[in-house]
């Protein structure tokens, strides 16, 4: 990365962009395991995870393509703002994916929705699954200087990587969709591998109805006596 490009990217990703992402992630509507089983009946964890990844990839592809399409307009909008919005949109889709993968693998993070969001954003920042047992640890992790620096560094790296999306004549749309498809799929593989290693079977989760667990695993629930 040339110093000029790095400086330009750094100027585009102000600390407020990282703050916007932290706030946006805390407001994401995440489906719990019961809802996911209802949306994907008779499917097991890996099959539901596959569906979630496929949906997220389609979502981030569309976000990436939209920026390239805007760059091709006769009078394009303020492209630094468009690029920043694209990165925030992509990050929100990927953080929602991470949160719902936690549900599928029986590893919902502890604490309130906001505390869970802090952990999921930290995982997005690190690009891997993290094992945090206490809610306070998740919040401390996300608010720590180190993680916030890592978050901004990741946003800057994504900005540099996506600058070719601003190429005119619709080339940028193809580049944007392709980059987002590759990056989202790669992130999903890493997160799934880390969660799979600590996976909790649905039937072992507290409060899980036997019928719901059986429906998700493809096994017929035993009759009640």
N, C-alpha and C positions, 0 to 999 in steps of 0.2 A: 504494500500500500504506500503510495507516494505521500510525502508530508503535506502536499497541497490538498489531496483528497481527504486525508485524515483530518486536517484542520477544518475543511468544509463540512465534513460529517459531524465533527464535534460541535460546530456552531449550529447545525440543524437540530441536534438532539440536546436541548437544554434540560436542566434538572427538572423543569416543570413537566416535560414529556414523561419522565419516569414517574413523577407524582401522579400524573393523569392515568398512567397504566395501573398503578397501585390502587387508585380509587375505582377505576373501571372494573378491575378483577374482583373487587370486594362486592360488586353489585351483580355479578353474573348469576343467572338462574341455573343452578345445577340440579339435574335429576338424581334422586336417590335410587338405591337398588330396587326398591319395590316398583317405582315408576318405570325404571329401565326394563324390568322383567315384564311389566304390562305392555310397554311399547314393542318389546321384542319377545313375544311369547314362545315358549318351547325351545329357547336357545340357551346354551351354556355360556360360561364366562368368556371363553376365547371367541366364540361366535359373536357375542354381543360386542366385545372389544373390537373385532374386525369391522363390524358395522359402524361403530363410533369413529374409528380411524378413517374409514372411507368417507363418512359424512364430513369430518373435519378437513380432510384433504380437498374435497369439493368446495368447501367454504373458503379456505385460504387461496385456492386457485382462483376463485371468483374475485377475491379481494385484490390479488396480484394483477389480474387481467384488467381490472377497472382502472388502476393507475396508468397502465400502459395505454389504455384507450383514451384516457383524459389527455395524455401527452400528445396524442395524434390529432386533437381538436384544432381547428383553425386558430382559435384564441384560447390556448390552454390556460387552466387556472394556475394559481401560485403553486408550482410543483413541489417546493420543499414542504409546504403544508400538506399537500396530497400524499407525499411519500411518508410523512410522519403519521398521518391518519391511517395509511395502509398498514404500517408496521404495528400500530396500536390495535387495529382490527384483527390482524393476523395473530398477534399475541393473545388477544381475548379469546379467539376461537381455540387456540392451542391450550390455554389455561383451562377452559371449560372441558376440553378433551381430557386433560390430566386429572381434573377433579372427578369426572365420570368414570375414568379408568380405575381410580381409587375405589369407587363404589363397586364396580364390577369384580375387582379382585378382593373384596372384603376388607379393604384397608382404609376406610374413611378416616381422615385426619381428626384428631380430637379437638374439642372446643366449639366455639360459636362459628357461624358461617364466615364471619370476618377473619377469625383466627385460622380457619381451614384455608381460606383464600390466600392468607399470608404464606402458608406452607406451599401451596400449589404454585404461587408465583415464584417462590424461591427455587422450586424444582424446575420451573421453566427457565429461570435465570441460569441455573447450574447445568441444565440439560440432562438431568438424571433424577431418579427417585431418591428421596431423603427419608430417613427413619427418625421421626421426631415424636416422642411419646407424650409430651406434655404440651397443652395449648400455649402456655406462656413461652415455651421454647420456640414455637413457631413464630409468634409475634416478634420476639426478641431477634430471631434469625432474620426476619424480613426488614426490621427497622435498623439492623446493625449497619455500621458504616461500610463494612466490607461488602455485604450483600448489595447494598444500594449502589456502591461503586461498580460491582459486577453487573448489576442490572443496567446501569448506564453504558458500561462497556459493551454489553451484549446488544443493546439498542444501536449503538454506534456501528458495531460490526454488521448488523443487519442493514443499516442505512447504506453503508459502503457497498455491500453485496447487492443491494437492490437499485443502485443508481442506474444500471443499464435499462431498468424498466422505463426510464424517461426517454428512451430512444423513440423518435417519431415514426410515422408511417405504419403504426400498429405492430411494429417489431417488438416494442416494449411490452405490449399486452401478452405476447407469446412468452417472452422472457420472464415476466412477472408470474404468470401462471405456472411455468415450469419450475422456477426457483421455489415458489411456495409449496408446490406439490412435493418436491424432493425434501425440503427442510422439514415439513410437517411429518412426512412419513418416517424420516430418520429420527426425529424427536420421539415419535410414538414407539418406534422399535426399542429405543433406549429405556424409556419410561416403563414399557411393558415388561422388559427383561428384569428390571429392578423390582417391580411390583410382583411379578410372577414368583420370584425367589422367596417372597414373604407372604404369599397368597393365603388367605383364610377361606376355607370352604364355606359356602353359603349356609349350609345346615348348622355350622358351628357359630354363626353370628347370633348375638343376643337379640331376642325379639323377632327373629326371622320365622315367618310362618312355614311349616313343613311343606305345605302345598306349593308355596311360591318357590321354595328352593328346589323342589322336585320338578316344577314346570321349567325352571331355568336350566336344570341339568339334564333334562330329557328323560328323567326317571319317573315312573308312576308313583304317586304318593301312596304310602301304605294305608289300608283302610283303618278307620278308628274303631276301637272295640269298646 
